[in-house]
Amino acid sequence: MNHEEAVALCRYVKACCPQQAMDTYTPDAWHDLLGDLRLDDCRAAAKTVAQRQPFVAPAEIREEVKRSRGDRIGPAGPGLHPAPPPVHPDAGPKAYLDGLRAQQTGIADGHAPRAAILASAADPEGNPHARAVLAQYRAAREAKARQDAAERDAESAALRLYRDAVERLLTAPDHGAAALADARDHLLGDAQAAQGFPDLQATPGVMDEHKITIWAARAAAGEAEAS
């Protein structure tokens, strides 16, 4: 944070806490105390502190910034570091640690983890390791998109089958009540349960009741053809 940003921070705190005393030298002092922090972090911290008390001290801003940045980094776990920092494997331990620090700083600054990885490399496309990370990410994204599309298509097809089954059953004299009862007895019966409900699993449908309806309509159609 530079001096102009320190002035902006003091004005913001004064607006949040009108009763807090400040003079022309306050921005200088606050710059000395908070100059190593980002304005965005300090402003967010000042807001948090001002929401719970009538005055805001630089030490409280620093403590809140430390807490919020720590929360962004969080404990090590899935999703924190999707891949190692984009440093060439032959660059040595120091380069790797520098890249890791840059990655963590980016995450603490509020960037998404993957964005922090890319921001820590001057030229990710020219870095063999970064290219591998990008290729892995793009392949996973494309595979997920294909899987989502296939699931949507399967769900749409199953819903069409269900609507068709309902329409066919409604043409029966009893509106398909007998066929539905028979289908439920078969699909959810003890014999099927002992085998893990294979016929229910094999029938398309979004939920079990849809599958029972589709099975009933197919069974009724088979009986009609047989007769």
C-alpha positions in Angstrom: 0.0 0.0 0.0 1.5 3.4 -1.0 0.9 6.7 0.7 -2.1 7.7 -1.5 -3.7 4.4 -0.7 -3.1 5.0 3.0 -4.9 8.3 2.7 -7.8 6.5 1.0 -7.9 4.0 3.8 -7.9 6.7 6.5 -10.8 8.4 4.7 -12.7 5.1 4.6 -12.1 4.5 8.3 -13.2 8.0 9.1 -16.4 7.5 7.1 -17.1 4.3 9.0 -16.2 5.8 12.4 -17.0 9.5 12.3 -16.1 9.8 16.0 -12.5 8.6 15.5 -10.0 11.3 15.7 -7.7 11.8 12.7 -5.4 14.7 11.5 -3.2 15.4 8.5 -0.5 13.2 9.9 -2.6 10.1 10.4 -2.1 8.7 6.9 1.7 9.0 7.3 1.5 7.0 10.5 -0.9 4.4 9.1 1.4 4.0 6.1 4.3 3.3 8.4 2.2 0.7 10.3 0.3 -0.9 7.3 2.4 -0.1 4.2 3.4 -3.7 3.7 -0.3 -4.8 3.3 -2.7 -4.5 0.4 -5.3 -1.7 0.4 -8.1 -4.2 -0.5 -7.2 -6.4 2.4 -6.9 -3.4 4.8 -10.2 -1.9 3.6 -12.0 -5.2 4.1 -10.4 -5.7 7.5 -11.4 -2.1 8.6 -15.0 -2.9 7.5 -15.0 -6.1 9.6 -13.6 -4.3 12.7 -15.9 -1.3 12.3 -18.9 -3.6 12.2 -18.3 -4.7 15.8 -16.8 -1.6 17.5 -16.8 2.2 17.2 -13.1 2.7 16.6 -10.5 1.0 14.3 -6.9 0.7 15.2 -4.1 -0.2 12.8 -3.1 -3.2 14.9 -6.7 -4.5 14.6 -6.6 -4.1 10.9 -3.3 -6.0 10.7 -4.7 -8.8 12.9 -7.8 -9.0 10.8 -5.8 -9.1 7.5 -3.7 -11.9 8.9 -6.8 -13.9 9.9 -8.5 -13.4 6.5 -5.5 -14.3 4.5 -4.9 -17.3 6.6 -8.5 -18.4 6.0 -8.0 -18.0 2.2 -5.0 -20.3 2.3 -6.6 -22.6 4.8 -5.3 -26.0 5.9 -3.7 -28.3 3.4 -6.3 -30.4 1.6 -8.1 -31.2 -1.6 -8.6 -28.1 -3.8 -6.0 -25.9 -2.1 -3.1 -26.7 -4.5 -4.6 -28.4 -7.6 -1.0 -28.9 -8.9 2.6 -28.0 -7.9 3.7 -24.5 -8.8 4.7 -24.2 -12.5 8.5 -24.5 -12.0 10.6 -26.7 -14.2 11.6 -29.9 -12.3 15.3 -29.2 -13.0 15.2 -25.7 -11.6 16.1 -26.8 -8.1 14.6 -26.6 -4.6 14.9 -22.8 -4.3 13.0 -22.1 -7.5 10.3 -24.6 -6.4 9.9 -22.9 -3.0 9.8 -19.5 -4.6 7.1 -20.7 -6.9 5.2 -22.2 -4.0 5.4 -19.0 -2.0 4.2 -17.0 -5.0 1.3 -19.4 -5.4 0.3 -19.1 -1.7 0.5 -15.4 -1.9 -1.8 -15.3 -4.9 -4.3 -17.5 -3.0 -4.1 -15.2 0.1 -4.6 -12.2 -2.2 -8.0 -13.7 -3.2 -7.2 -15.3 -6.5 -8.6 -18.7 -7.3 -6.1 -21.5 -6.7 -5.6 -22.2 -10.4 -5.4 -18.5 -11.2 -2.7 -18.2 -8.5 -0.7 -21.0 -10.1 -0.7 -19.3 -13.4 0.0 -15.9 -11.9 3.1 -17.3 -10.3 4.7 -18.1 -13.7 5.9 -15.3 -15.9 5.3 -17.4 -19.0 3.2 -20.5 -18.3 3.0 -21.5 -22.0 6.8 -21.5 -22.2 7.2 -23.6 -19.1 7.1 -27.4 -19.7 5.7 -28.0 -16.2 3.1 -25.3 -16.6 2.1 -26.7 -20.0 1.6 -30.1 -18.4 -0.6 -28.5 -15.7 -2.7 -26.6 -18.3 -3.1 -29.7 -20.5 -4.2 -31.8 -17.5 -6.7 -29.1 -16.4 -8.1 -28.7 -19.9 -8.4 -32.4 -20.4 -10.2 -32.8 -17.1 -12.5 -29.9 -17.9 -13.4 -31.3 -21.3 -14.0 -34.8 -19.8 -16.3 -33.2 -17.2 -18.2 -31.3 -19.9 -18.7 -34.5 -21.9 -19.9 -36.3 -18.8 -22.3 -33.6 -17.8 -23.7 -33.5 -21.4 -24.1 -37.2 -21.4 -25.9 -37.1 -18.1 -28.2 -34.4 -19.3 -29.0 -36.3 -22.4 -29.7 -39.5 -20.5 -32.0 -37.6 -18.0 -33.9 -35.9 -20.9 -34.4 -39.3 -22.6 -35.5 -40.9 -19.3 -38.1 -38.1 -18.8 -39.4 -38.5 -22.3 -39.8 -42.3 -21.6 -41.6 -41.5 -18.4 -44.0 -39.1 -20.1 -44.7 -41.6 -22.8 -45.3 -44.3 -20.2 -47.8 -42.1 -18.3 -49.7 -41.4 -21.5 -49.9 -45.1 -22.5 -51.1 -46.1 -19.0 -53.8 -43.4 -19.0 -55.4 -45.1 -22.1 -56.0 -48.3 -20.1 -59.5 -48.7 -18.6 -58.1 -48.5 -15.0 -55.6 -45.8 -16.0 -52.8 -48.3 -15.5 -53.5 -49.0 -11.8 -53.2 -52.8 -12.2 -50.0 -52.6 -14.3 -48.4 -50.2 -11.8 -49.3 -52.5 -8.9 -47.8 -55.5 -10.7 -44.7 -53.5 -11.7 -44.2 -52.4 -8.1 -44.6 -55.9 -6.8 -42.1 -57.3 -9.2 -39.4 -54.6 -9.2 -39.5 -54.1 -5.4 -40.3 -57.7 -4.4 -38.3 -60.1 -2.3 -36.8 -62.0 -5.3 -35.5 -58.8 -6.8 -34.3 -57.5 -3.5 -32.2 -60.7 -2.9 -30.4 -60.0 -6.2 -29.9 -56.2 -5.6 -33.0 -55.1 -7.7 -31.4 -55.8 -11.1 -34.6 -55.1 -13.2 -35.1 -51.8 -11.4 -31.4 -50.8 -12.0 -31.7 -51.8 -15.7 -34.8 -49.7 -16.3 -34.2 -46.1 -17.4 -35.6 -43.4 -15.2 -34.7 -40.4 -13.1 -36.2 -41.9 -9.9 -37.6 -45.2 -8.8 -41.3 -44.2 -9.3 -40.5 -43.2 -12.9 -38.8 -46.6 -13.5 -41.9 -48.4 -12.1 -44.1 -46.4 -14.4 -41.9 -47.2 -17.4 -41.8 -50.9 -16.6 -45.6 -51.0 -16.1 -46.2 -49.4 -19.5 -43.8 -51.8 -21.2 -45.4 -54.8 -19.5 -48.9 -53.6 -20.4 -47.8 -53.0 -24.0 -46.4 -56.6 -24.1 -49.6 -58.1 -22.8 -51.6 -56.1 -25.3 -49.5 -57.4 -28.2 -49.7 -60.9 -26.9 -53.5 -60.8 -26.7 
